[in-house]
Amino acid sequence: FSITPLIGWKQNENLSYALGFTYGYSFGVPLIVPVFSYNKNFNCNFGIESVLPLSLKLRYTKNEKNYWYGGVELGGASYRLDNEGTVFSNYNKLHLFRSELRYTLNYEREIHDWLWFGIEAGYRQNLRFNLTNGPRGRADVIISNKLMDAPVVNASIFVVPPRFFLKKKKE
C-alpha cells in the first residue's frame, strides 16, 4: 500500500498546490519521500496534475464527461515470498522488489453519474526487479533481473462521488 497525506491551498478555481510526504514502495523499497503537488488549469481544456517527484500528467478535458491524460509515473512494490519447500529454502526472508517508470496515455469517460470507464496504453521502463534475502532492495541480492521494457495496456471501471455531493449550495 501507499499513502500520501498533503496539506494544500487552493488559490483559485484554476490553481492549487500542496506539501506533504508519501509512504510507499516507489523505488521498490519502503520509503518516506517529501512531495509537492501542483495542479493548474491553463484554460477550460488543458491542465497539469502532479505529485512530484512521483507523477506528472498533462490533462485535456473535452467536456465534463471525457478526459485525456498523458504523463509519467514512478511506481514500485515489494513482495514477501514464502520459500518453504522450494530451491530457496536455505534463505531466511525472500523479498521481490520492483520499480519502474510508466509513460502512458489515458482516456476516461463517464458511463453514469458515479460510474466511469478508463483505458490506458503506454510503455513501462524497468528500473529494478530483484530477488533478495532480506527486506532491502539492494542488499543480499540473490537474483538481479534486467527485464526488458514493455508496452502497457489497462482497462478499468471505477466509481467516483456522485455530482450532487460535489455541487455547492446556492445562496
C-alpha angles and dihedrals in degrees: 000000000000133000131193116189113190138180111211148180128217107210093184140322090294104043135050133155137179144186127215145107138268130220114201148095100281093140093035093264130080107271141163109218129180112239138194120205120204123180121177135169109210092189136333092294110033132056147144129239119189145164101188130240091013106051143005123186134177113211132208115191112198090179137323091287101047128056132175123195133186122183156109129268135186113220140170148151144198124220127195108216129207107231102178112132094009134108085262095059091115090067123086107214119010116200130178114209123195132179130169147163117235124201108193149168115210134190121195125187133182114240095178134351093282102017122082138179125213136187124190131188130174149102131298120210113199116225101170138356106166136158111216139180095234145018097288121091097216102032125084093005111190098178123017111195126200099199118191119244113260144192119262128214125175134170122191145173116208142171128235132184111283115255094248088066090055101043116103119236110253115230 
